C-alpha cells in the first residue's frame, strides 16, 4: 500500500518536475540571472568558501568583513557545487535544485489544507509561478527561495508529525527547520511559525488543539538548540556591526503610486492570478479546513504590499525600514497556489460548487481541459516574462564588457596591496570582485559595512554614487583621502565621473573598448598599503559555522531518503 502511494506521488509530481527543470533550464541558458540584483552577491559569498572554507574573514569587501553576517548554508552549497561545474555555473544549477524542492515541498504541504485530488495541480502551479521566476532569475534572491523551499518541506513534516506523532517526523521537522534557519536570516522566523499555526488550526475539528499545542512546544524545544548553536557566530557578529543609515527601497513605498514598483513588487509576482482572489475567499467560506490557510495568505499578502499599508510599520515598529517586502508577497503566492489548485481541480464548476453551494455539480471535462490548458499556458508565459523583468525594464542594463573584466582583474592582481573602487559597472562590479584577489572599498552586502563613513552615508554602493543624494559627496570624501586609505585605482564606466577623478589627481592609465567604455584610473601618490585587522573570534566558531550546517544537511538528506522513499517502498 505504501509502495502504491509512493508511485502515485511520483506520477503526480513528474509533470511538475519536468516543467520546473524546463523553465529554469531555459532561463539559465538565456542567463537573465547574470543581470539580476543579487546573484553575483551570493556567488561572491560562495567564492569565499571555495577559496578558504574555514576562514570567517573576507578581505575583498569593505576593508574586510566577517562572513558570519549572513547565514552560510546556501552559499556553502553553491561552493560545493562549484568544485564540479565552476563558481558561476553553480548558481543556475542551484536554481534548478531549488525550483524542484519548492514544487515538491508545496505538493507535500498542500495535504494539510486541501484534498488529495487537487495536490498535483499545486506542484504544477508552483513550478510555473511567476513569483518564483522573478525571485530567482530577476532578483537573484536564491537564499530566500531556497530557505522557503526547505521551510515548506519542514512544514509538511510538521503536519505529518501532528497526524502521526512519529519520532521520524519529529526528527525530520526539527532538522529541516534548522536548515531553513541556516539558509536565510528571516524565513524561519516569519514563514514557518505563521504557517505552522495555520496547520494546527486547520485540524481543530478533528484533533485536540491542546494536544497539538503540546506536540508543537516539544518540537520547538528540541529544535531550538539544533537550529541556534551553529548560528552562534551569526548572532555574535551583531555586536560588531555598525548601525546603517536607511537606504530607500521601492517596496517600502506605495507600490501602486509608481508603475515600475507595481510591476516589480506586485504584478510581476502575481501576474494574472491575483484576479482569482475572490474565488479563494469563497472557497475558504465553503471549506473550513482552508480558512487558516486563507488567513495566513492574506497576512503575507498585505505585509507584502510594504509601504502601501501601515501594517508593516505597526507589526515591525522601527525595524520595518530595514526589510524589503517582496519576500512576503512571494510567500503569499506559495500559499495562494493551494487555492489556485482547487480552482483547477474544479474548473468549469467553480460557480456551481462554491458560489451556489451545489455539492456535486455535473462534471464538464471539456471545459475543464480548456481552462487548465489556458491557465498553464498563461503561467508559463508569465514565468518567462517575470524571469526577465529586470532586463526588460532596463533596471539593470546588459553591459557588454566581453573579456574586459578578466583583463581588468589581471591588472588589479598585479598590485593587490592597494584598494580599488568601481563606478557604474552595476552588477558586473561584483563579478569583477570575484575575478580578482585585490580588495575594494565597496561591496554587495550593506549590513556587513563597518566603516562609519559608508554605513552612515545612505548610499547603497559606491559604484552607483551619482544615483544617491549623498553619493557624490561620499565619493569625493573617499577620493580626497585616497593616499591615506590606500585607494589607488578606480575602474570607471561612465564619463560623468571623469572631471571628479581629474580634480583629485587620478589619471587614466588603461582603456577598454567595451560598451560602455571602461577606463582604469590611478593615483600615483598612494603609498599606504592595505592593512586589515580581523576581530578575534573563538576557534570553535569555525566548527559551528563551517562544519555543522553542511553536516546536518547531509544527515537530513540521508534520513529523508531512508524514511520517506526507501522505507515506504520496502513496506
Secondary structure, DSSP 4 states (H G I P E B T S, - for coil): -HHHHHHHHHHHHHHHHHHHHHHHHHHHHHTGGGGSSSHHHHHHHHHHHHH-TT--EETTSTT-EEGGGS-SHHHHHHHHHHHHH-TTHHHHHHHHHHHHHHHHHHHHHHTTTS-GGGHHHHHHHHHT-HHHHIIIIIS--HHHHHHHHHHHHHHHHHHHHHHH--HHHHHHHHHHHHHHHHH-SSHHHHHHHHHHHHHHHTTTTTS-HHHHHHHHHHHHHHHHHHHHHTTHHHHHGGGGPPPPPP---GGGSBGGGSHHHHIIIIIHHHGGGGGGHHHHHHHHHH-GGGHHHHHHHHHHHHHTTBTTSSHHHHHHGGGGGG--SHHHHHHHHHHHHHHHHHHHHTTT-HIIIIIS--TTPPP-HHHHHHHHHHHHHHHHHHHHHHHTHHHHTTSS---B-TTHHHHHHHHHHTTTTSEEEEES-TTHHHHHHHH--S-BS--S-GGG---HHHHTT--S-GGGGGGSTTHHHHHHHHHHTHHHHTEEEEEE--GGGHHHHHHTT-EEEEEE--BS-EEEEE-TT--PPP---PPP--THHHHIIIIIHHHHHHHHHHHHIIIIIIHHHH-
